[in-house]
Amino acid sequence: MPRSTSPQQPSDVVVEVPDASGGAVASAAARARTAQSDWYRSGPAARSAALTAAAEAIAAAAAELTDLVIREVGKPRIEAVGEVGRTVAILRYYAQQAYDPIGAVHEPSSGAGLSFTTRRPRGLAGLVTPWNFPLAIPIWKAAPALAFGNAVVLKPAPEATACALRLAELLDPVLPDALFAVLPGDVATGKAVVDNVDLVSFTGSVGAGRSVVGAAAGRGVAVQAEMGGQNPAIVLPDADPARAAAQIAGAVAGFAGQKCTATKRVIVVGDPAPLRDALVAAIEALKIGDPADAAVTVGPVIDEEARDRVIRAAGSVGPAGGRVLTGGRTVDGPGWFVTPTLVDGVPDDHRLACEEVFGPIAALQVAATVEDAVELANRVSYGLAAAVYTNDLAAALDISNRLEAGMVRVNAPTSGVDFYLPFGGEKDSSFGGREQGKAAQEFYTSTHTVTVAAP
């Protein structure tokens, strides 16, 4: 039974609801398929109008949704406000993309008649989403699916159940009945969703993602999976250490580091001292506390297990020959708070150097040359996001071209994402097509070729 509690006040039960059983998932899928046929035939104008109305409904409830995001997942107010705004913008963007071209016209090989391609919705989209962006990630998947004529069933993370249910309540009046359904639950519910849909979009851990990919591929349905990152920020000697440190500190510890694009490794080329000192100061300047406080940057991690995982990782640094430069401590009082943490001196095979620890912790690494820095950045099995800090444009472009990452940002933090651009990574970070932007149409529709011969 999904039971969501506030991470800053664990005694506060936000919502508790029954799991959607396998039968309930199958029933919701059947109803959604019936609704999908009419939804697709309604045409782009009707779909665009519905998504615009959905955006207006979310905007009207912005203050309420902001408070709910803060309460349920502990997102600091400034980021919760931004997430609600992004959710509205995504809906408005895809309301217009409903009018995008769906094919091309070709001359038949015989020269007579007509050949053209067209795109059609795949049918019923199953979305399996995490808790860290409880509104934006479900919507950046659902909005394009709906815009191009699909129906949607959403299985949210248990920790974000209340946000998902409220989202469904706001969308219900502006969408056809049964077209969009939220199915609360855990692993069994997620498996039932994968077994009952025509395409699957997943965001979560590598282990869960591989399971979803295998199950969907076994059924022969389209699947995409975004599965995290071990994101590097490379700092060249000519970069301004104070400016780079300010950005990197936010990317390491903003929202307690609970983003797949958070910076997990800081790779300094040459003398590490100037950046190290600036980064420690910038991290220690971040305000940690009640996420409802507008001045707070670092709230709690999502639960006790997540907090203990960060503490264990920090505790493993000394025995491995490294040191904790700052942080690595729990905070007295209720809630799952841990101080933002920076370590250095760990071996290249240490967990913090090669595995994602989902929390406010990062490792500082040193490279003698740019070539060594790129090799170090690419050494891990992930390839989602990377950042490069330098004043040398030629070096920035050269490094960007050699990094094994789906997204590279120059003089900007790894944690920034634009919803109108393709989102996804390389290696273990992603499977299948890119999300967001114009790339979404490729996943949520299939291409059909039609040839009309002259009579």
C-alpha positions as CSV (number, residue, x, y, z in Angstrom):
1,M,0.0,0.0,0.0
2,P,1.6,3.3,-1.1
3,R,2.2,5.4,2.0
4,S,3.7,8.8,1.4
5,T,5.2,10.7,4.4
6,S,6.9,14.1,4.5
7,P,10.7,13.7,4.6
8,Q,11.1,16.8,6.7
9,Q,8.5,15.6,9.2
10,P,8.2,11.8,8.9
11,S,5.2,11.6,11.2
12,D,3.2,13.6,8.7
13,V,1.4,11.1,6.5
14,V,0.6,12.9,3.2
15,V,-1.5,10.1,1.7
16,E,-2.1,6.4,2.1
17,V,-4.0,4.5,-0.6
18,P,-4.4,0.9,-1.8
19,D,-2.2,-0.5,-4.5
20,A,-3.8,-0.8,-7.9
21,S,-4.0,-4.5,-8.4
22,G,-3.3,-6.4,-11.6
23,G,-7.0,-6.5,-12.3
24,A,-7.4,-2.8,-11.7
25,V,-4.5,-2.0,-14.1
26,A,-6.1,-4.2,-16.8
27,S,-9.4,-2.5,-16.3
28,A,-7.9,1.0,-16.5
29,A,-6.0,0.0,-19.6
30,A,-9.1,-1.3,-21.3
31,R,-11.0,1.9,-20.5
32,A,-8.1,4.1,-21.7
33,R,-7.9,2.2,-25.0
34,T,-11.6,2.9,-25.7
35,A,-11.1,6.6,-24.9
36,Q,-7.9,6.7,-27.0
37,S,-9.7,6.0,-30.3
38,D,-12.0,8.9,-30.1
39,W,-9.2,11.2,-28.7
40,Y,-7.0,10.5,-31.7
41,R,-9.9,11.1,-34.2
42,S,-10.8,14.3,-32.5
43,G,-7.9,16.0,-34.3
44,P,-5.1,18.3,-33.3
45,A,-7.2,21.3,-32.6
46,A,-9.3,19.5,-29.9
47,R,-6.1,17.9,-28.4
48,S,-4.4,21.3,-28.4
49,A,-7.3,23.0,-26.7
50,A,-7.5,20.3,-24.0
51,L,-3.7,20.5,-23.2
52,T,-4.0,24.3,-23.1
53,A,-6.9,23.9,-20.6
54,A,-4.8,21.5,-18.6
55,A,-2.0,24.1,-18.4
56,E,-4.5,26.7,-17.2
57,A,-5.8,24.3,-14.5
58,I,-2.2,23.7,-13.3
59,A,-1.4,27.4,-13.3
60,A,-4.6,28.2,-11.3
61,A,-3.5,25.7,-8.7
62,A,0.1,26.7,-8.6
63,A,0.3,27.8,-5.0
64,E,-1.4,24.6,-3.8
65,L,0.8,22.4,-5.9
66,T,3.9,24.1,-4.8
67,D,3.0,23.5,-1.1
68,L,2.2,19.9,-1.9
69,V,5.5,19.3,-3.7
70,I,7.3,20.8,-0.7
71,R,5.4,18.7,1.8
72,E,5.5,15.4,0.0
73,V,9.1,15.2,-1.4
74,G,10.9,18.0,0.6
75,K,11.7,20.1,-2.5
76,P,12.9,23.6,-1.5
77,R,10.3,26.3,-2.2
78,I,12.3,28.0,-4.9
79,E,12.7,24.7,-6.8
80,A,9.1,23.7,-6.2
81,V,7.8,27.0,-7.6
82,G,10.0,26.4,-10.7
83,E,8.8,22.8,-11.1
84,V,5.1,23.9,-11.2
85,G,6.0,26.6,-13.7
86,R,7.8,24.1,-15.9
87,T,4.9,21.8,-15.8
88,V,2.6,24.5,-17.1
89,A,5.1,25.5,-19.8
90,I,5.5,21.8,-20.9
91,L,1.7,21.5,-21.4
92,R,1.6,24.7,-23.4
93,Y,4.5,23.6,-25.5
94,Y,3.0,20.3,-26.5
95,A,-0.4,21.9,-27.0
96,Q,1.2,23.7,-30.0
97,Q,3.3,20.6,-31.1
98,A,0.0,18.8,-31.7
99,Y,0.0,20.8,-34.9
100,D,3.4,19.7,-36.1
101,P,3.9,17.9,-39.4
102,I,3.4,14.2,-39.2
103,G,5.1,13.0,-42.5
104,A,6.5,13.8,-45.9
105,V,5.4,13.5,-49.5
106,H,7.5,11.5,-52.0
107,E,7.4,10.8,-55.7
108,P,6.8,7.1,-56.3
109,S,9.5,5.2,-58.1
110,S,7.2,4.7,-61.1
111,G,6.7,8.4,-61.4
112,A,2.9,8.0,-61.3
113,G,0.7,8.3,-58.2
114,L,1.7,9.4,-54.7
115,S,3.8,8.2,-51.8
116,F,3.7,9.7,-48.4
117,T,4.6,9.0,-44.8
118,T,2.4,9.6,-41.8
119,R,2.7,9.2,-38.1
120,R,0.0,7.6,-35.9
121,P,-0.2,7.2,-32.1
122,R,1.0,3.9,-30.7
123,G,-2.1,3.6,-28.5
124,L,-1.7,3.3,-24.7
125,A,1.4,4.8,-23.1
126,G,2.5,3.4,-19.7
127,L,4.5,5.9,-17.7
128,V,6.6,4.8,-14.7
129,T,7.9,7.8,-12.9
130,P,10.1,8.7,-9.9
131,W,9.4,11.0,-6.9
132,N,12.0,13.7,-7.4
133,F,10.1,15.7,-10.0
134,P,6.6,14.6,-9.0
135,L,4.8,16.9,-11.5
136,A,7.3,17.7,-14.2
137,I,8.4,14.2,-15.2
138,P,4.9,12.7,-15.4
139,I,3.9,15.7,-17.5
140,W,6.9,15.7,-19.8
141,K,6.0,12.2,-20.6
142,A,2.2,12.5,-20.6
143,A,1.9,15.8,-22.6
144,P,3.5,14.6,-25.8
145,A,1.8,11.2,-25.5
146,L,-1.6,13.0,-25.3
147,A,-0.7,15.6,-27.9
148,F,0.0,12.9,-30.5
149,G,-3.2,11.0,-29.8
150,N,-2.3,8.4,-27.2
151,A,-4.0,7.5,-23.9
152,V,-1.9,7.4,-20.7
153,V,-1.7,5.3,-17.5
154,L,0.7,6.6,-14.9
155,K,2.4,4.6,-12.2
156,P,4.1,7.1,-9.9
157,A,6.7,6.4,-7.3
158,P,5.0,5.6,-3.9
159,E,6.7,8.6,-2.4
160,A,5.0,11.0,-4.8
161,T,1.5,9.4,-4.8
162,A,-0.3,12.5,-3.5
163,C,1.2,14.8,-6.2
164,A,0.2,12.3,-9.0
165,L,-3.4,11.9,-7.6
166,R,-3.8,15.7,-7.4
167,L,-2.5,16.0,-11.0
168,A,-5.1,13.6,-12.1
169,E,-7.8,15.5,-10.3
170,L,-6.8,18.7,-12.1
171,L,-6.7,17.1,-15.5
172,D,-9.9,15.1,-15.2
173,P,-12.3,17.9,-16.1
174,V,-10.4,18.9,-19.2
175,L,-9.6,15.4,-20.7
176,P,-12.0,12.7,-21.9
177,D,-13.1,10.2,-19.3
178,A,-10.5,7.4,-18.6
179,L,-7.9,8.9,-21.1
180,F,-5.5,9.6,-18.3
181,A,-5.3,7.4,-15.2
182,V,-3.1,7.3,-12.2
183,L,-2.4,3.8,-10.8
184,P,-0.7,4.0,-7.3
185,G,1.4,1.1,-6.3
186,D,4.9,-0.4,-6.1
187,V,6.8,-3.0,-8.1
188,A,3.8,-5.3,-8.8
189,T,1.7,-2.4,-10.1
190,G,4.5,-1.3,-12.3
191,K,4.9,-4.7,-13.8
192,A,1.2,-4.9,-14.5
193,V,1.4,-1.5,-16.3
194,V,4.2,-2.8,-18.5
195,D,2.2,-5.9,-19.3
196,N,-0.9,-3.9,-20.4
197,V,0.3,-1.0,-22.5
198,D,1.6,-0.4,-26.1
199,L,4.7,1.6,-25.1
200,V,6.6,2.3,-21.9
201,S,8.5,5.4,-20.7
202,F,10.4,4.9,-17.5
203,T,12.6,7.0,-15.2
204,G,14.4,5.5,-12.2
205,S,17.3,3.3,-11.2
206,V,19.4,1.2,-13.5
207,G,18.3,-2.1,-12.0
208,A,14.6,-1.2,-12.2
209,G,15.0,0.3,-15.7
210,R,16.7,-2.8,-17.1
211,S,13.9,-4.9,-15.7
212,V,11.3,-2.7,-17.4
213,V,13.2,-2.7,-20.7
214,G,13.5,-6.4,-20.7
215,A,9.8,-6.9,-20.0
216,A,8.7,-4.4,-22.6
217,A,11.1,-5.7,-25.2
218,G,9.9,-9.2,-24.5
219,R,6.4,-8.1,-25.4
220,G,7.6,-6.3,-28.5
221,V,6.5,-2.8,-27.4
222,A,8.4,0.4,-27.7
223,V,10.3,1.4,-24.5
224,Q,12.6,4.2,-23.4
225,A,14.3,4.3,-20.0
226,E,16.3,7.1,-18.2
227,M,18.4,5.6,-15.5
228,G,20.5,8.2,-13.7
229,G,24.0,9.6,-14.0
230,Q,27.4,10.0,-12.4
231,N,27.9,13.4,-13.8
232,P,31.3,15.1,-14.0
233,A,32.1,18.8,-14.0
234,I,35.5,19.5,-15.6
235,V,37.2,22.7,-14.5
236,L,40.1,23.9,-16.6
237,P,42.9,26.1,-15.1
238,D,41.6,29.3,-16.8
239,A,38.1,29.1,-15.3
240,D,37.1,31.5,-12.6
241,P,37.2,29.3,-9.5
242,A,34.6,31.3,-7.5
243,R,32.1,31.4,-10.3
244,A,32.5,27.7,-11.1
245,A,32.3,26.8,-7.5
246,A,29.1,28.7,-6.9
247,Q,27.4,26.8,-9.8
248,I,28.8,23.4,-9.0
249,A,27.8,23.7,-5.3
250,G,24.2,24.2,-6.4
251,A,24.4,21.3,-8.8
252,V,25.9,19.0,-6.1
253,A,23.5,19.9,-3.2
254,G,20.4,21.7,-4.6
255,F,17.4,19.7,-3.6
256,A,19.8,17.6,-1.6
257,G,21.5,16.3,-4.7
258,Q,18.4,14.3,-5.7
259,K,18.5,14.8,-9.4
260,C,19.7,12.5,-12.1
261,T,21.6,15.5,-13.5
262,A,23.3,16.5,-10.2
263,T,27.0,16.8,-10.3
264,K,28.7,13.8,-8.6
265,R,32.3,14.3,-9.6
266,V,34.3,17.5,-9.9
267,I,37.4,17.0,-12.0
268,V,40.0,19.7,-11.7
269,V,42.8,20.1,-14.3
270,G,46.0,21.1,-12.6
271,D,46.3,22.6,-9.1
272,P,43.1,21.8,-7.3
273,A,43.6,24.2,-4.3
274,P,41.8,27.3,-5.7
275,L,38.7,25.5,-6.8
276,R,38.7,23.1,-3.7
277,D,38.8,26.0,-1.3
278,A,36.1,28.0,-3.2
279,L,33.9,24.9,-3.5
280,V,34.1,24.0,0.2
281,A,33.1,27.6,1.0
282,A,30.3,27.6,-1.5
283,I,28.9,24.3,-0.3
284,E,29.1,25.4,3.4
285,A,27.2,28.6,2.5
286,L,24.2,26.8,1.2
287,K,21.3,27.0,3.7
288,I,20.0,23.6,4.9
289,G,16.6,23.3,6.6
290,D,12.8,23.4,6.3
291,P,12.2,23.4,2.5
292,A,9.2,25.6,3.0
293,D,11.6,28.4,3.9
294,A,12.2,30.5,0.7
295,A,15.9,30.9,1.7
296,V,16.6,27.2,2.0
297,T,18.5,25.5,-0.9
298,V,19.1,22.1,0.7
299,G,16.1,20.3,2.2
300,P,16.0,16.7,3.4
301,V,16.7,13.5,1.4
302,I,13.6,11.5,0.7
303,D,13.8,8.9,3.5
304,E,15.9,7.3,6.2
305,E,17.5,4.8,3.9
306,A,18.6,7.6,1.6
307,R,20.1,9.6,4.5
308,D,22.0,6.6,5.8
309,R,23.3,5.8,2.3
310,V,25.0,9.2,2.1
311,I,26.4,8.9,5.7
312,R,27.8,5.4,4.8
313,A,29.4,6.7,1.6
314,A,31.0,9.6,3.5
315,G,32.2,7.2,6.2
316,S,33.9,4.9,3.6
317,V,36.1,7.7,2.4
318,G,38.7,7.7,5.2
319,P,39.4,4.0,5.2
320,A,39.9,4.2,1.4
321,G,42.6,6.9,1.8
322,G,40.5,9.9,1.1
323,R,39.1,12.7,3.3
324,V,35.8,14.4,3.9
325,L,36.4,18.1,3.1
326,T,33.0,19.2,4.4
327,G,29.7,17.7,5.5
328,G,28.8,14.0,5.9
329,R,26.8,14.5,9.1
330,T,23.2,14.1,10.1
331,V,21.3,17.1,11.4
332,D,19.6,17.0,14.8
333,G,15.8,17.0,14.8
334,P,13.0,15.4,12.8
335,G,13.5,14.8,9.1
336,W,16.0,13.0,7.0
337,F,18.6,15.8,6.8
338,V,22.3,15.3,5.9
339,T,24.8,18.1,5.5
340,P,26.1,18.6,1.9
341,T,29.3,16.7,1.4
342,L,32.5,17.0,-0.6
343,V,35.3,14.5,-0.5
344,D,38.6,14.1,-2.2
345,G,41.4,11.6,-2.5
346,V,39.3,8.6,-3.1
347,P,40.6,5.9,-5.5
348,D,39.1,5.8,-9.0
349,D,37.3,2.6,-8.2
350,H,35.7,4.0,-5.0
351,R,31.9,4.1,-5.0
352,L,31.8,7.9,-5.0
353,A,34.0,8.0,-8.1
354,C,32.0,5.5,-10.2
355,E,28.5,4.9,-8.7
356,E,25.6,7.2,-8.3
357,V,24.8,8.0,-4.6
358,F,21.5,9.8,-4.8
359,G,22.1,12.6,-2.3
360,P,24.1,15.8,-1.6
361,I,27.6,14.3,-2.0
362,A,30.3,14.6,-4.6
363,A,34.0,13.6,-5.1
364,L,36.7,16.1,-6.1
365,Q,39.2,14.5,-8.5
366,V,42.4,15.8,-10.0
367,A,43.7,15.4,-13.6
368,A,47.1,16.5,-14.8
369,T,45.9,17.3,-18.3
370,V,42.7,17.9,-20.2
371,E,43.2,14.5,-21.9
372,D,43.3,12.8,-18.4
373,A,40.2,14.7,-17.3
374,V,38.2,13.5,-20.3
375,E,39.4,10.0,-19.8
376,L,38.4,10.2,-16.1
377,A,35.0,11.7,-17.0
378,N,34.3,8.8,-19.4
379,R,35.6,6.0,-17.2
380,V,32.2,5.4,-15.5
381,S,29.3,3.3,-16.9
382,Y,27.0,6.3,-17.0
383,G,26.8,9.1,-19.6
384,L,23.9,11.4,-18.8
385,A,25.2,15.0,-18.3
386,A,28.5,16.7,-18.0
387,A,29.8,20.3,-17.5
388,V,32.9,22.1,-18.7
389,Y,34.2,25.3,-17.2
390,T,36.7,27.3,-19.2
391,N,37.2,30.6,-21.0
392,D,38.6,28.8,-24.1
393,L,35.9,28.2,-26.7
394,A,38.0,25.9,-28.8
395,A,38.9,23.8,-25.7
396,A,35.2,23.7,-24.6
397,L,34.0,22.5,-28.0
398,D,36.8,19.9,-28.3
399,I,36.0,18.5,-24.8
400,S,32.3,18.5,-25.5
401,N,32.8,16.5,-28.6
402,R,34.8,13.9,-26.6
403,L,32.6,13.5,-23.6
404,E,30.5,10.4,-23.5
405,A,27.4,12.2,-22.3
406,G,24.0,12.9,-23.8
407,M,24.0,16.5,-22.6
408,V,27.1,18.7,-22.2
409,R,26.9,22.2,-20.7
410,V,29.7,24.7,-21.0
411,N,30.1,27.2,-18.1
412,A,26.7,26.0,-16.8
413,P,25.8,23.4,-14.2
414,T,25.0,19.8,-15.1
415,S,21.6,20.1,-13.4
416,G,20.0,22.4,-15.9
417,V,17.5,20.9,-18.4
418,D,15.5,22.6,-21.1
419,F,12.2,20.9,-21.8
420,Y,12.2,21.8,-25.5
421,L,15.5,20.0,-26.2
422,P,16.1,16.3,-26.4
423,F,16.9,14.7,-23.0
424,G,18.8,11.5,-22.5
425,G,22.2,9.9,-22.0
426,E,24.6,7.3,-23.2
427,K,25.7,3.9,-21.8
428,D,23.8,2.9,-18.6
429,S,22.1,6.2,-18.3
430,S,19.5,5.7,-21.0
431,F,17.9,3.1,-23.3
432,G,15.8,3.9,-26.3
433,G,14.9,7.3,-27.9
434,R,15.3,10.7,-26.4
435,E,12.6,12.4,-24.3
436,Q,11.2,15.9,-24.6
437,G,11.3,18.5,-27.4
438,K,10.7,17.5,-31.0
439,A,12.3,14.1,-30.2
440,A,9.2,13.1,-28.3
441,Q,7.1,12.7,-31.5
442,E,9.4,9.9,-32.6
443,F,8.7,7.8,-29.5
444,Y,5.0,8.4,-29.0
445,T,4.1,7.7,-32.7
446,S,5.0,5.2,-35.3
447,T,5.7,5.9,-39.0
448,H,3.5,4.5,-41.7
449,T,4.1,4.6,-45.5
450,V,1.2,5.0,-47.9
451,T,1.6,4.6,-51.7
452,V,-1.3,5.6,-54.0
453,A,-0.8,4.2,-57.5
454,A,-2.5,5.8,-60.5
455,P,-5.7,3.9,-61.5
